[in-house]
Amino acid sequence: QVHLVESGGGSVQAGGSLTLSCAASGDTYRSVCMGWFRQAPGREREGVAGIDHNGATPYAERAKGRFTISQDTANNTLYLRMNSLNPEDTGLYYCAADKGIYDYRCLRGARYSYWGQGIQVTVST
């Protein structure tokens, strides 16, 4: 079992930055991938960035060059640094971890068994 708690969301003006954190507890050592997902109002949840246990970091096209995912394994914390935010980045951001599935498609939501409660990010013009 893995428990995930996100923090660091909030409101920011376009062009600004935010860093999301995800504190993980439980059997995190089993995870092959961890990821960040976003759900905009009226839309399905979509992958933003992932990191696998080999250190590979896939990004959604819209996140490339602006967002950086990182992991502090000593403290079981996942981060998402978001720069150059725009209103289209607004949404609920979720942290996710898997049960040790050897599927390296870390942006694929269906592979994840554990999700945080989500945290709101609002970007205004």
N, C-alpha and C positions, 0 to 999 in steps of 0.2 A: 504493500500500500504506500502511496506517495501523496503528500499533502503540499499544495502549492498556494502561496499567498503573494499577490502582486501589490506593488506600491509605486509611488512616484508619478502617478498621472496628475492631470489637472488641466487648466486652461492656459493657452499661450497664443500670442499673436503670430500671424503668418511670418515665416522667416526665423522663428525662434526654435529653441531646442528643449528637449526633455529627455530624461533618462528613466526608464522603467526598470524596476527590480522585481525579481521573483524569488522568494525564499522557499526552498524546497526542504522537506523533511520526509523521513521514512526510507524506503528501499530505493533511493535514487541511484545507487551504484548499478542497478540492473538496466537503467535506461540507455538505449542506443542513440536516441535523438531527444532533444528538447527543442521547443519552438515557441515562437510568438505568433499569435493570430489576431486578426482585427475583424470586428463585425460593425459595419456601418449601418445606420438606421435603414430598415427595410431591405437589407441585403444579407446574403449568406456570409458566414464566417469564412475568411480566407487567410492563407498563410502569408506571413510577412518575412520572417527570417527563422532559420533553424541552425542547430549545431549538433554534429554527431560525435560519438565518442572517439573518433580519430581527429577531431578538430576541424573537419570541413564545415563550411558555413554557407549554405545556399540562401539566396535572397529572392524575394519576388522582384519582378522587373521594376516596379514602382519604388522599391526600397533601395535598390542598388545605388551606391554612391552617396546616399544620405543617411542610411541607418547602419548601425554596427551592433551585431550580437556578440556577447562575450560571456564567459563563465568563470566563476571563482569556485573551483571544485573544493577547495579547503573549507569554504564557508557555505557550500551548497547553494549558491546564489547565481541566478541567471540575470543578465542585463540586456537592455536594448537601448542604445543611445540613438536618439532621433534628432537629426539636424535638418535645417531648411524645411521646417514643417509648413504644410499648406492645408487649407480647409478640407481637402479631400482625404487627409489623414485622420480626420475626426472619426471617432468610434470607440467601441469597447475593446480593449486589448486584453487578450488572454495568454497566459503561460500554459504550456502543456508538456507532459512527459509520457514516455511509453513504458511498456512492461518488459522491455528487452527484446523487442521484435527486430530481427535482422533485415529490416527494410530501410534503406538509406534515403528514402524519399521524405526528407524531414519537413517538407512543406505540405505534406498530405495529411489533412486533419483526421481522416478515418483511422490512421495508424495509432493515434494517441488514446490512452485509457484514462489519463489523469489530467484534469483541468483546474485552473484557479477560478476564482469567482469573477474575475474580470475587473478592469479598472478603466475609468473614462478618461479619454483624451479629447479635448476640444480645441480646435485651432480656428481662430477668428481672423477676419480680414482687417 
